[in-house]
Amino acid sequence: MSRDDTSREAPTRRDYMKYGGAVVGGSLFAGCVGQSELPPTETSTGDESPTRAEPTAADSGYSVTLSPMGPVEFESVPQDVFTILGHHVDMLVALGRGDAINAMHAPEYHQSLYRKFLQRLEGVAVDWDGLYSSWPPSKEKLYELDSDVHIADPAKVATAEGWDDNSLEEIASHVGPWFGNTLSGTHQKPPSGWADTYEYYTLWDLFGKVARVFREADRYEALRAVRESMLQTIRAGLPSKSERPSAALVLFSTSDETIWGYKMNYPGYYAAHTRPLGATDALADAVGDGYGDDGRNITLDSELLLEADPDVLLVLGPMTGSHNLDDIRSQLEHNEVTRDITAVQEGQIYAQGARRQGPILNLFQTEMTAKQLYPEQFGTWPGYVDGDPYPEIPAEEQLFDRQRVADIITGETQ
């Protein structure tokens, strides 16, 4: 369906879109008006320090603005929550709402990954067995779930087969509103018809918006303070640029010899744990202007990885259980091309978690990557053992306080 179809009874998103006017589950009023400017209290002041929005009276309805939806109105805090992608899932766990999630893409994958990190946060756990795997979403299933809110990006959902403006509006009106932003991950170009309403956010700006939906400003501010303290430590300890290693962030195919490379210093929350560390991106130097289109990954081969010759190789996959880090090391060491890569020769091949991260993964992964890149400054990375949780690190060598984070998530924000 064309977004410029003037035969529709309702105007297109380019002109005006209104969701709702309906009471959902007796508790939630959802409204969304497109093309609205962000109010001054919701503007971002930068990557690391989003401005706190003004609170709204607890005894009345409230509105939270997020692109691409615009202002979304709520009568009360949502209780049943639909999600798709991991960054939104992570935010809900961080806000103490992990049990409210009724759907997510690949729940077994996310449960396996998050349990490895949450093992280090006392009293924080997840149980997502049997949840609906929500990508691509089924409209019929969304009716069945009857969620109070869909923490998902409608611009992303619009790319799934069978979804158009009418379908999105129908679900928002008869079930619950959409509230999510996904394309900020890499500043990906919005799909046709969405560019006029799409804005990009940093990870922590976006987390602040989601926190407002659930009236959890205190948790958000407390977690942001933990991260800011860690970043201050990192900024103070970073060596000069000339003394920093080169690195490459990669994923190896499980079915053939394909290697994917990912940008480490570009905008977007996918790089929220590598960008602050300021290492030289070996792939950017090797590939130059051809380093991916639209902020996305590039496809490599062994020769190009050797040409990039990173000092440190950061490997996605092992912490999700889809790859074995020891096997990857062995393959690289015995391959006649990759065995000459500096990172392979010096044994600097390390596991990473996931690029699509929320605040919890961001805290752990920033610490993890700081130690992998700069062991002299931030302490030696103890290494990841396949299948095990995030490794234990002595309290004096931790870059953030685990107990503080656990207390915030479980409700102790003072």
KEKE-3310 file (N, C-alpha, C; in steps of 0.2 Angstrom, whole numbers, plus 5000, padded with zeros to 4 digits):
npx = (5004:5003:5010:5005:4992:4978:4965:4962:4952:4957:4970:4988:5003:5012:5004:4995:4993:4983:4982:4971:4961:4954:4949:4960:4959:4953:4962:4971:4974:4977:4986:4992:5000:5007:5021:5024:5034:5048:5045:5054:5058:5061:5072:5088:5105:5116:5127:5130:5123:5108:5094:5084:5067:5053:5043:5026:5010:5005:4992:4985:4982:4996:5008:5020:5034:5040:5050:5046:5033:5028:5019:5013:4999:4995:4984:4987:5000:5007:5004:5005:5016:5021:5035:5049:5063:5080:5085:5075:5069:5079:5079:5066:5069:5079:5071:5064:5054:5054:5046:5034:5034:5027:5030:5044:5057:5064:5065:5072:5085:5087:5085:5095:5106:5105:5104:5117:5123:5115:5118:5127:5121:5113:5098:5091:5083:5077:5063:5059:5053:5043:5037:5029:5037:5041:5044:5043:5029:5012:4996:4985:4989:4993:4981:4977:4986:4983:4990:4995:5004:5014:5030:5039:5045:5035:5039:5048:5041:5032:5039:5037:5029:5013:5009:5004:5000:4986:4985:4994:4988:4976:4979:4985:4973:4964:4970:4983:4995:5009:5026:5042:5059:5069:5078:5088:5099:5109:5108:5100:5093:5076:5062:5052:5042:5043:5053:5051:5046:5055:5067:5084:5090:5101:5107:5104:5096:5085:5082:5078:5066:5058:5058:5050:5037:5034:5034:5046:5057:5066:5073:5079:5087:5096:5102:5108:5117:5126:5132:5138:5147:5156:5160:5167:5178:5183:5186:5196:5206:5210:5223:5234:5229:5238:5243:5234:5226:5223:5207:5195:5178:5169:5159:5158:5152:5141:5140:5147:5162:5160:5163:5157:5159:5159:5155:5164:5165:5155:5140:5125:5116:5121:5135:5137:5145:5157:5161:5164:5177:5186:5196:5206:5198:5201:5195:5189:5200:5205:5195:5189:5180:5171:5165:5153:5135:5123:5126:5127:5133:5148:5153:5166:5182:5195:5207:5204:5202:5215:5222:5217:5222:5220:5225:5218:5205:5188:5175:5159:5145:5150:5145:5131:5129:5130:5142:5158:5171:5184:5185:5184:5196:5205:5203:5207:5220:5225:5223:5229:5230:5224:5231:5242:5237:5239:5231:5228:5241:5245:5236:5225:5210:5194:5178:5162:5146:5132:5126:5114:5109:5103:5102:5108:5116:5124:5131:5139:5145:5153:5162:5168:5174:5182:5192:5197:5203:5211:5220:5230:5227:5213:5213:5215:5206:5197:5194:5182:5173:5167:5149:5149:5144:5145:5161:5168:5173:5185:5180:5187:5192:5182:5172:5160:5147:5141:5131:5125:5118:5110:5102:5095:5088:5080:5072:5078:5082:5088)
npy = (4994:5011:5025:5037:5036:5044:5040:5034:5035:5040:5052:5051:5047:5057:5068:5068:5057:5048:5039:5028:5034:5025:5015:5003:4987:4993:5002:5010:5024:5027:5038:5046:5058:5063:5071:5080:5092:5089:5093:5106:5101:5088:5087:5081:5082:5077:5062:5056:5062:5064:5075:5076:5074:5084:5079:5072:5074:5062:5058:5059:5058:5055:5060:5055:5058:5052:5049:5037:5040:5052:5062:5051:5045:5041:5033:5026:5017:5005:4987:4974:4970:4971:4966:4967:4968:4967:4978:4985:4976:4974:4987:4986:4976:4982:4992:4985:4978:4966:4954:4958:4957:4950:4945:4943:4944:4929:4922:4912:4914:4927:4925:4915:4923:4934:4929:4925:4937:4943:4934:4940:4950:4952:4945:4948:4942:4932:4925:4918:4908:4900:4912:4921:4922:4936:4942:4940:4950:4944:4950:4945:4938:4948:4954:4943:4943:4955:4967:4981:4990:4992:4990:4994:4998:5006:5009:5000:4988:4991:4986:4973:4959:4960:4971:4988:5006:5006:4994:4996:5007:5001:4991:5000:5007:4998:4989:4992:5006:5010:5011:5014:5014:5009:5011:5019:5012:5010:5022:5020:5021:5027:5017:5019:5033:5036:5045:5059:5059:5053:5052:5051:5043:5043:5028:5030:5041:5036:5026:5034:5039:5027:5024:5035:5031:5021:5027:5028:5037:5038:5026:5026:5038:5034:5023:5029:5038:5028:5024:5035:5038:5027:5030:5042:5037:5029:5039:5046:5037:5033:5030:5041:5044:5040:5029:5019:5003:4995:4989:4976:4973:4959:4946:4929:4918:4903:4894:4895:4903:4916:4932:4945:4963:4976:4993:5003:5015:5024:5034:5029:5016:5003:5004:5009:5004:5003:5015:5025:5021:5024:5017:5013:5009:4996:4991:5002:5009:5000:4998:5010:5023:5013:5007:5000:5003:5015:5015:5001:4984:4977:4965:4953:4945:4933:4938:4952:4954:4952:4962:4973:4970:4970:4974:4969:4957:4957:4947:4943:4933:4921:4922:4921:4908:4903:4902:4895:4900:4895:4886:4896:4903:4893:4890:4902:4902:4892:4894:4898:4911:4920:4917:4926:4938:4951:4951:4938:4931:4937:4932:4940:4938:4940:4937:4945:4952:4957:4967:4974:4982:4986:4996:4987:4977:4987:4992:4981:4977:4988:4989:4976:4978:4988:4983:4973:4980:4989:4983:4987:4999:4997:4985:4967:4958:4944:4934:4924:4909:4897:4895:4898:4910:4928:4933:4932:4947:4954:4965:4977:4979:4981:4991:4996:4996:4982:4978:4990:4992:4981:4984:4995:4990:4981:4990:4998:5013:5023)
npz = (5000:4996:5005:5001:4997:4993:4994:5006:5021:5033:5035:5029:5038:5035:5036:5046:5061:5071:5085:5093:5107:5113:5127:5134:5141:5152:5157:5150:5140:5124:5114:5099:5090:5075:5068:5078:5088:5099:5115:5125:5137:5134:5126:5120:5127:5123:5120:5132:5143:5144:5145:5160:5159:5163:5177:5178:5185:5196:5198:5186:5168:5157:5145:5134:5123:5108:5094:5081:5084:5090:5102:5114:5123:5140:5152:5164:5172:5161:5161:5155:5143:5127:5117:5105:5101:5107:5114:5119:5127:5137:5143:5150:5159:5167:5172:5182:5176:5170:5171:5166:5153:5138:5126:5114:5102:5098:5111:5119:5115:5120:5134:5137:5135:5143:5156:5158:5161:5171:5182:5189:5196:5211:5215:5204:5190:5176:5168:5154:5147:5135:5130:5117:5101:5093:5081:5063:5068:5072:5068:5073:5084:5092:5096:5103:5114:5120:5125:5135:5131:5116:5116:5104:5088:5077:5064:5061:5062:5051:5040:5040:5032:5028:5035:5037:5037:5041:5048:5058:5065:5068:5078:5088:5091:5095:5104:5110:5112:5101:5105:5103:5097:5085:5074:5078:5082:5072:5066:5055:5039:5038:5033:5018:5018:5031:5034:5037:5050:5058:5071:5078:5093:5107:5116:5130:5131:5124:5133:5144:5139:5138:5152:5157:5152:5161:5173:5180:5183:5194:5195:5182:5182:5193:5187:5176:5183:5188:5176:5171:5181:5179:5166:5168:5175:5165:5155:5162:5163:5150:5138:5128:5111:5102:5108:5109:5105:5089:5084:5080:5078:5076:5068:5066:5053:5056:5046:5035:5027:5029:5036:5046:5049:5060:5064:5076:5081:5077:5076:5086:5096:5095:5095:5108:5118:5114:5107:5117:5121:5112:5104:5090:5075:5066:5055:5049:5044:5035:5026:5023:5014:5010:5020:5024:5021:5026:5039:5043:5044:5037:5024:5026:5022:5024:5019:5019:5033:5037:5031:5038:5050:5065:5082:5092:5093:5093:5097:5092:5098:5106:5119:5117:5115:5102:5096:5098:5107:5109:5098:5088:5090:5088:5074:5068:5071:5064:5051:5035:5032:5042:5053:5053:5058:5069:5082:5083:5083:5095:5104:5108:5107:5110:5118:5115:5119:5114:5101:5100:5112:5129:5144:5154:5148:5142:5153:5158:5146:5142:5153:5151:5138:5140:5148:5140:5129:5136:5147:5155:5160:5166:5172:5170:5159:5164:5155:5145:5148:5138:5139:5152:5165:5164:5169:5186:5194:5204:5217:5219:5206:5198:5186:5189:5201:5206:5216:5218:5206:5206:5217:5212:5202:5208:5216:5226:5226:5233)
capx = (5000:5007:5008:5002:4986:4973:4958:4961:4948:4962:4976:4994:5007:5015:5000:4992:4991:4980:4981:4967:4954:4950:4952:4962:4959:4950:4967:4976:4972:4983:4985:4998:5000:5013:5024:5025:5041:5049:5045:5060:5060:5063:5078:5095:5110:5122:5128:5131:5120:5102:5091:5078:5061:5049:5038:5019:5006:5004:4985:4982:4985:5002:5010:5028:5035:5046:5050:5042:5026:5025:5016:5009:4996:4993:4980:4990:5006:5006:5006:5007:5020:5024:5042:5052:5070:5083:5087:5069:5069:5084:5076:5061:5072:5082:5066:5060:5048:5055:5040:5028:5035:5023:5033:5050:5060:5069:5065:5077:5091:5088:5085:5102:5111:5104:5106:5125:5125:5111:5121:5131:5116:5110:5091:5089:5083:5072:5061:5055:5051:5037:5035:5028:5043:5037:5046:5038:5023:5006:4991:4980:4993:4993:4975:4976:4990:4980:4995:4994:5008:5019:5037:5041:5045:5031:5043:5051:5035:5029:5043:5036:5024:5006:5008:5003:4997:4980:4986:4997:4983:4971:4982:4985:4967:4960:4974:4988:4999:5016:5031:5048:5063:5074:5083:5094:5104:5115:5106:5098:5088:5069:5058:5049:5036:5044:5059:5049:5045:5060:5073:5088:5092:5107:5104:5102:5090:5079:5080:5074:5059:5054:5057:5044:5031:5033:5035:5052:5062:5071:5077:5083:5092:5101:5107:5112:5123:5131:5136:5142:5153:5160:5163:5172:5184:5186:5189:5202:5211:5212:5229:5233:5227:5244:5245:5228:5227:5217:5203:5189:5172:5167:5154:5159:5146:5142:5138:5152:5168:5159:5164:5154:5162:5154:5158:5165:5166:5150:5134:5120:5117:5125:5142:5137:5150:5164:5163:5167:5183:5190:5201:5206:5194:5205:5191:5188:5206:5206:5189:5188:5173:5166:5164:5146:5131:5118:5127:5126:5139:5151:5155:5173:5185:5201:5212:5203:5204:5222:5224:5215:5227:5219:5228:5213:5199:5182:5171:5152:5142:5151:5141:5125:5129:5129:5148:5163:5177:5190:5185:5186:5203:5209:5202:5211:5227:5227:5221:5236:5229:5222:5236:5247:5234:5242:5227:5229:5248:5246:5231:5220:5204:5189:5171:5158:5139:5127:5126:5108:5110:5100:5107:5111:5121:5129:5136:5143:5150:5158:5167:5171:5178:5188:5197:5200:5207:5216:5221:5235:5223:5207:5213:5215:5200:5199:5192:5176:5173:5161:5144:5148:5141:5150:5166:5168:5179:5186:5177:5192:5194:5175:5171:5154:5145:5135:5126:5121:5114:5105:5097:5091:5083:5075:5068:5082:5086:5091)
capy = (5000:5017:5030:5043:5035:5049:5037:5032:5039:5043:5055:5048:5049:5063:5074:5067:5051:5048:5032:5027:5037:5019:5012:4996:4984:4997:5006:5013:5028:5028:5043:5048:5063:5063:5078:5085:5093:5087:5098:5107:5096:5081:5087:5078:5086:5073:5055:5053:5065:5066:5079:5073:5077:5086:5074:5073:5073:5055:5056:5061:5055:5058:5059:5054:5059:5048:5048:5041:5040:5058:5061:5045:5047:5035:5035:5023:5013:4999:4981:4969:4973:4967:4969:4963:4968:4966:4984:4987:4971:4976:4993:4984:4972:4987:4996:4981:4976:4960:4950:4961:4956:4944:4943:4946:4940:4924:4922:4907:4917:4932:4922:4913:4929:4939:4925:4926:4944:4944:4930:4945:4955:4948:4946:4950:4936:4932:4918:4920:4902:4900:4918:4922:4925:4941:4944:4945:4950:4942:4954:4941:4936:4954:4954:4938:4945:4961:4971:4988:4994:4988:4993:4992:5003:5005:5010:4993:4984:4992:4983:4966:4957:4961:4977:4995:5011:5004:4988:4999:5011:4996:4988:5005:5009:4992:4985:4997:5010:5008:5016:5011:5017:5004:5013:5023:5007:5012:5028:5017:5025:5024:5015:5024:5037:5038:5049:5065:5059:5049:5055:5046:5044:5039:5023:5032:5045:5032:5023:5039:5039:5021:5025:5039:5027:5017:5032:5026:5042:5037:5021:5029:5043:5031:5019:5034:5040:5023:5024:5041:5037:5023:5034:5047:5033:5027:5045:5048:5032:5032:5032:5045:5041:5036:5023:5015:4998:4995:4983:4975:4969:4954:4940:4923:4913:4896:4889:4896:4907:4923:4936:4952:4967:4981:4999:5003:5022:5028:5035:5023:5013:4997:5006:5013:5001:5004:5022:5029:5019:5027:5013:5014:5004:4993:4990:5008:5011:4995:4998:5017:5025:5008:5004:4999:5008:5017:5013:4994:4980:4975:4958:4952:4938:4932:4943:4959:4955:4952:4969:4977:4968:4973:4972:4966:4955:4957:4942:4942:4926:4916:4923:4919:4901:4901:4901:4893:4905:4891:4884:4901:4904:4887:4890:4908:4901:4887:4896:4901:4919:4923:4916:4931:4944:4953:4949:4930:4930:4939:4929:4945:4937:4941:4937:4950:4949:4958:4974:4977:4982:4991:4999:4982:4975:4992:4993:4976:4977:4994:4987:4971:4980:4992:4978:4969:4985:4993:4980:4991:5005:4996:4978:4962:4954:4937:4929:4921:4902:4895:4892:4901:4917:4934:4931:4936:4951:4957:4971:4983:4979:4982:4998:4999:4993:4977:4978:4996:4991:4976:4987:5000:4986:4978:4995:5002:5018:5028)
capz = (5000:4996:5010:4998:4994:4995:4995:5013:5025:5037:5032:5030:5043:5034:5038:5053:5063:5078:5088:5100:5109:5116:5133:5133:5147:5157:5161:5146:5135:5120:5108:5096:5085:5071:5066:5084:5090:5105:5120:5127:5143:5132:5122:5122:5127:5120:5120:5139:5148:5142:5150:5163:5158:5169:5179:5177:5191:5196:5198:5180:5163:5155:5138:5133:5116:5105:5087:5076:5085:5092:5109:5116:5130:5145:5158:5169:5170:5157:5165:5151:5138:5121:5114:5099:5100:5114:5118:5123:5133:5142:5147:5154:5165:5171:5176:5186:5173:5166:5172:5162:5145:5136:5120:5112:5097:5100:5119:5121:5114:5125:5141:5138:5135:5149:5162:5159:5164:5177:5187:5194:5199:5216:5216:5197:5186:5171:5166:5148:5144:5132:5127:5110:5098:5090:5074:5062:5073:5069:5071:5077:5091:5096:5099:5109:5120:5123:5128:5137:5126:5112:5116:5098:5083:5071:5057:5059:5061:5045:5035:5040:5028:5030:5040:5034:5041:5043:5053:5064:5068:5071:5084:5093:5093:5098:5109:5114:5107:5099:5108:5102:5092:5084:5069:5081:5083:5068:5062:5048:5035:5039:5027:5014:5021:5038:5036:5040:5057:5062:5074:5081:5100:5110:5120:5137:5129:5123:5140:5148:5137:5141:5159:5158:5151:5167:5179:5183:5183:5199:5192:5176:5185:5197:5183:5172:5187:5188:5170:5171:5185:5175:5160:5171:5177:5159:5152:5166:5162:5143:5136:5122:5105:5099:5112:5109:5101:5084:5086:5075:5080:5070:5069:5061:5051:5058:5041:5029:5029:5029:5042:5046:5053:5063:5066:5083:5083:5073:5080:5087:5102:5094:5097:5114:5123:5111:5105:5122:5123:5107:5100:5082:5072:5061:5048:5046:5041:5029:5021:5021:5013:5008:5027:5025:5019:5030:5046:5044:5044:5030:5024:5026:5021:5028:5017:5021:5040:5038:5029:5043:5055:5072:5088:5097:5089:5098:5093:5094:5097:5111:5125:5116:5114:5095:5094:5103:5107:5108:5091:5083:5091:5084:5067:5066:5072:5059:5044:5033:5031:5048:5058:5053:5061:5076:5087:5083:5086:5102:5109:5110:5104:5116:5117:5116:5120:5108:5099:5101:5120:5133:5149:5158:5144:5141:5158:5158:5140:5142:5157:5148:5132:5142:5150:5134:5125:5140:5153:5160:5163:5169:5175:5165:5158:5166:5150:5145:5147:5135:5143:5159:5166:5164:5174:5192:5194:5211:5218:5218:5199:5194:5184:5191:5207:5205:5221:5217:5200:5208:5221:5208:5198:5212:5219:5231:5222:5237)
cpx = (5004:5004:5005:4995:4980:4966:4957:4957:4952:4968:4982:4998:5011:5011:4998:4990:4988:4979:4976:4961:4950:4953:4954:4963:4957:4955:4971:4973:4978:4981:4992:4997:5006:5015:5025:5032:5042:5049:5052:5063:5062:5069:5084:5100:5117:5122:5127:5127:5113:5098:5085:5072:5057:5044:5031:5016:5004:4997:4982:4985:4992:5004:5018:5029:5041:5045:5050:5035:5023:5023:5012:5006:4994:4989:4983:4996:5005:5008:5008:5010:5023:5030:5044:5059:5073:5084:5081:5068:5073:5082:5071:5064:5075:5077:5062:5054:5049:5049:5034:5028:5031:5025:5039:5052:5065:5070:5071:5084:5092:5089:5092:5107:5111:5105:5113:5127:5122:5114:5125:5127:5112:5102:5087:5089:5077:5070:5056:5053:5044:5034:5034:5034:5040:5039:5046:5032:5016:5000:4986:4983:4993:4986:4974:4980:4987:4984:4993:4998:5012:5025:5040:5041:5041:5034:5046:5046:5032:5033:5041:5030:5017:5004:5008:5001:4991:4980:4989:4992:4977:4973:4982:4979:4963:4963:4978:4992:5006:5020:5038:5052:5069:5080:5089:5100:5110:5113:5104:5093:5081:5066:5054:5043:5037:5049:5057:5047:5050:5066:5077:5090:5098:5103:5101:5096:5084:5077:5076:5067:5055:5053:5051:5037:5029:5034:5040:5058:5068:5076:5082:5088:5098:5105:5111:5118:5128:5135:5140:5148:5158:5164:5168:5178:5187:5190:5196:5208:5214:5219:5228:5232:5232:5246:5239:5229:5221:5213:5198:5184:5169:5162:5156:5153:5147:5141:5143:5158:5167:5160:5161:5158:5158:5158:5158:5164:5160:5144:5129:5122:5120:5132:5142:5142:5157:5166:5166:5174:5188:5196:5201:5202:5198:5201:5190:5194:5207:5201:5188:5181:5168:5164:5156:5142:5126:5119:5128:5133:5142:5153:5163:5175:5191:5206:5210:5204:5211:5225:5222:5220:5225:5223:5224:5207:5193:5177:5164:5150:5144:5146:5133:5124:5129:5136:5152:5169:5183:5190:5187:5193:5207:5209:5206:5218:5230:5226:5227:5236:5229:5227:5241:5244:5237:5238:5228:5236:5249:5241:5226:5214:5199:5182:5167:5151:5135:5127:5120:5107:5105:5105:5111:5117:5126:5134:5141:5148:5155:5164:5172:5176:5184:5194:5201:5204:5212:5217:5226:5231:5217:5207:5212:5208:5201:5197:5185:5176:5167:5155:5143:5145:5147:5155:5166:5174:5179:5183:5181:5194:5187:5175:5165:5152:5140:5130:5122:5116:5108:5100:5093:5086:5078:5071:5072:5085:5089:5098)
cpy = (5006:5022:5036:5042:5039:5046:5035:5037:5043:5046:5050:5051:5055:5069:5073:5060:5051:5041:5033:5031:5031:5018:5005:4993:4988:5002:5011:5017:5029:5034:5045:5053:5064:5071:5083:5086:5091:5093:5100:5103:5090:5081:5083:5083:5083:5066:5053:5056:5068:5070:5076:5077:5079:5081:5077:5071:5065:5053:5058:5057:5058:5057:5059:5054:5055:5047:5040:5042:5048:5057:5055:5046:5040:5038:5032:5019:5007:4993:4975:4972:4969:4970:4964:4962:4969:4972:4986:4982:4972:4982:4991:4980:4978:4991:4991:4978:4970:4955:4952:4959:4949:4942:4946:4941:4935:4924:4918:4910:4923:4930:4919:4918:4933:4935:4925:4932:4945:4940:4935:4950:4952:4950:4948:4944:4936:4925:4920:4913:4902:4906:4918:4925:4930:4944:4939:4945:4948:4947:4951:4939:4942:4956:4949:4940:4951:4965:4978:4993:4990:4992:4991:4997:5002:5005:5003:4988:4984:4988:4975:4964:4957:4967:4983:4999:5009:4998:4991:5003:5006:4994:4994:5007:5004:4988:4989:5000:5007:5013:5012:5015:5012:5006:5017:5018:5009:5018:5025:5021:5023:5022:5020:5027:5038:5043:5056:5065:5056:5053:5050:5048:5040:5033:5026:5037:5041:5028:5027:5039:5033:5022:5030:5036:5024:5021:5029:5030:5041:5032:5023:5033:5039:5027:5023:5036:5035:5023:5030:5041:5032:5026:5039:5043:5031:5033:5047:5043:5031:5034:5037:5041:5037:5030:5018:5009:4999:4989:4982:4971:4965:4949:4935:4919:4906:4891:4890:4900:4914:4926:4943:4956:4973:4987:5000:5010:5027:5029:5029:5019:5006:4998:5009:5010:5002:5011:5026:5027:5021:5023:5014:5008:5002:4992:4996:5010:5006:4996:5005:5019:5019:5004:5004:5004:5009:5014:5006:4991:4979:4967:4957:4945:4938:4937:4950:4960:4955:4959:4974:4976:4971:4970:4967:4964:4954:4953:4941:4935:4921:4916:4922:4912:4899:4900:4898:4897:4901:4888:4890:4903:4899:4888:4896:4906:4896:4888:4900:4908:4922:4922:4922:4938:4945:4950:4941:4928:4931:4936:4934:4944:4936:4940:4943:4947:4951:4966:4978:4977:4987:4993:4993:4980:4981:4993:4987:4976:4983:4992:4981:4973:4984:4988:4974:4974:4988:4989:4983:4996:5003:4988:4973:4959:4947:4932:4926:4914:4900:4892:4895:4908:4922:4933:4935:4941:4954:4964:4977:4984:4981:4989:5000:4994:4988:4977:4984:4995:4986:4979:4992:4996:4983:4983:4999:5007:5024:5027)
cpz = (5000:5002:5007:4995:4997:4996:5002:5017:5030:5034:5033:5036:5042:5036:5045:5055:5070:5080:5093:5101:5112:5123:5132:5140:5153:5160:5156:5140:5130:5114:5105:5090:5081:5070:5072:5086:5097:5110:5123:5133:5141:5127:5125:5122:5125:5122:5127:5144:5146:5147:5153:5161:5164:5171:5178:5183:5191:5196:5192:5174:5161:5148:5138:5125:5114:5098:5086:5078:5087:5099:5109:5123:5134:5150:5164:5167:5167:5162:5161:5145:5133:5119:5108:5100:5107:5117:5122:5129:5138:5146:5152:5160:5169:5175:5181:5183:5168:5166:5168:5155:5144:5129:5118:5106:5100:5108:5122:5121:5119:5132:5142:5139:5142:5156:5163:5163:5171:5183:5192:5197:5204:5216:5209:5193:5181:5169:5160:5144:5141:5129:5119:5106:5092:5084:5069:5066:5069:5072:5075:5084:5095:5099:5104:5115:5123:5127:5130:5133:5122:5112:5110:5093:5077:5064:5056:5058:5054:5039:5035:5035:5031:5034:5035:5039:5045:5049:5059:5068:5071:5078:5089:5095:5097:5104:5113:5110:5106:5103:5108:5097:5091:5079:5072:5082:5079:5064:5055:5045:5036:5032:5024:5017:5028:5040:5039:5047:5061:5065:5077:5089:5102:5114:5127:5136:5128:5129:5144:5146:5139:5148:5161:5157:5157:5173:5183:5183:5188:5197:5187:5178:5189:5192:5179:5176:5188:5182:5169:5175:5182:5169:5162:5172:5170:5155:5155:5164:5155:5141:5130:5116:5102:5102:5112:5104:5095:5086:5080:5079:5075:5073:5064:5059:5054:5052:5035:5032:5029:5036:5041:5051:5055:5065:5073:5085:5080:5078:5081:5093:5101:5096:5104:5119:5120:5109:5111:5124:5118:5104:5093:5079:5066:5054:5045:5042:5034:5024:5018:5019:5011:5015:5028:5023:5025:5037:5048:5043:5037:5030:5022:5023:5024:5026:5019:5029:5041:5036:5034:5049:5062:5077:5092:5092:5094:5094:5096:5093:5103:5117:5124:5115:5107:5092:5100:5102:5106:5101:5087:5084:5087:5077:5064:5066:5067:5052:5042:5032:5038:5053:5058:5056:5068:5082:5088:5086:5093:5107:5111:5106:5110:5114:5119:5117:5114:5107:5101:5109:5123:5139:5153:5154:5143:5146:5158:5152:5139:5147:5154:5142:5135:5145:5145:5130:5130:5147:5158:5164:5168:5172:5169:5165:5159:5161:5151:5144:5144:5139:5150:5159:5165:5170:5180:5191:5201:5212:5217:5210:5195:5192:5186:5197:5206:5209:5220:5212:5202:5212:5217:5205:5202:5217:5224:5227:5226:5238)
residu = (MET:SER:ARG:ASP:ASP:THR:SER:ARG:GLU:ALA:PRO:THR:ARG:ARG:ASP:TYR:MET:LYS:TYR:GLY:GLY:ALA:VAL:VAL:GLY:GLY:SER:LEU:PHE:ALA:GLY:CYS:VAL:GLY:GLN:SER:GLU:LEU:PRO:PRO:THR:GLU:THR:SER:THR:GLY:ASP:GLU:SER:PRO:THR:ARG:ALA:GLU:PRO:THR:ALA:ALA:ASP:SER:GLY:TYR:SER:VAL:THR:LEU:SER:PRO:MET:GLY:PRO:VAL:GLU:PHE:GLU:SER:VAL:PRO:GLN:ASP:VAL:PHE:THR:ILE:LEU:GLY:HIS:HIS:VAL:ASP:MET:LEU:VAL:ALA:LEU:GLY:ARG:GLY:ASP:ALA:ILE:ASN:ALA:MET:HIS:ALA:PRO:GLU:TYR:HIS:GLN:SER:LEU:TYR:ARG:LYS:PHE:LEU:GLN:ARG:LEU:GLU:GLY:VAL:ALA:VAL:ASP:TRP:ASP:GLY:LEU:TYR:SER:SER:TRP:PRO:PRO:SER:LYS:GLU:LYS:LEU:TYR:GLU:LEU:ASP:SER:ASP:VAL:HIS:ILE:ALA:ASP:PRO:ALA:LYS:VAL:ALA:THR:ALA:GLU:GLY:TRP:ASP:ASP:ASN:SER:LEU:GLU:GLU:ILE:ALA:SER:HIS:VAL:GLY:PRO:TRP:PHE:GLY:ASN:THR:LEU:SER:GLY:THR:HIS:GLN:LYS:PRO:PRO:SER:GLY:TRP:ALA:ASP:THR:TYR:GLU:TYR:TYR:THR:LEU:TRP:ASP:LEU:PHE:GLY:LYS:VAL:ALA:ARG:VAL:PHE:ARG:GLU:ALA:ASP:ARG:TYR:GLU:ALA:LEU:ARG:ALA:VAL:ARG:GLU:SER:MET:LEU:GLN:THR:ILE:ARG:ALA:GLY:LEU:PRO:SER:LYS:SER:GLU:ARG:PRO:SER:ALA:ALA:LEU:VAL:LEU:PHE:SER:THR:SER:ASP:GLU:THR:ILE:TRP:GLY:TYR:LYS:MET:ASN:TYR:PRO:GLY:TYR:TYR:ALA:ALA:HIS:THR:ARG:PRO:LEU:GLY:ALA:THR:ASP:ALA:LEU:ALA:ASP:ALA:VAL:GLY:ASP:GLY:TYR:GLY:ASP:ASP:GLY:ARG:ASN:ILE:THR:LEU:ASP:SER:GLU:LEU:LEU:LEU:GLU:ALA:ASP:PRO:ASP:VAL:LEU:LEU:VAL:LEU:GLY:PRO:MET:THR:GLY:SER:HIS:ASN:LEU:ASP:ASP:ILE:ARG:SER:GLN:LEU:GLU:HIS:ASN:GLU:VAL:THR:ARG:ASP:ILE:THR:ALA:VAL:GLN:GLU:GLY:GLN:ILE:TYR:ALA:GLN:GLY:ALA:ARG:ARG:GLN:GLY:PRO:ILE:LEU:ASN:LEU:PHE:GLN:THR:GLU:MET:THR:ALA:LYS:GLN:LEU:TYR:PRO:GLU:GLN:PHE:GLY:THR:TRP:PRO:GLY:TYR:VAL:ASP:GLY:ASP:PRO:TYR:PRO:GLU:ILE:PRO:ALA:GLU:GLU:GLN:LEU:PHE:ASP:ARG:GLN:ARG:VAL:ALA:ASP:ILE:ILE:THR:GLY:GLU:THR:GLN)
# end
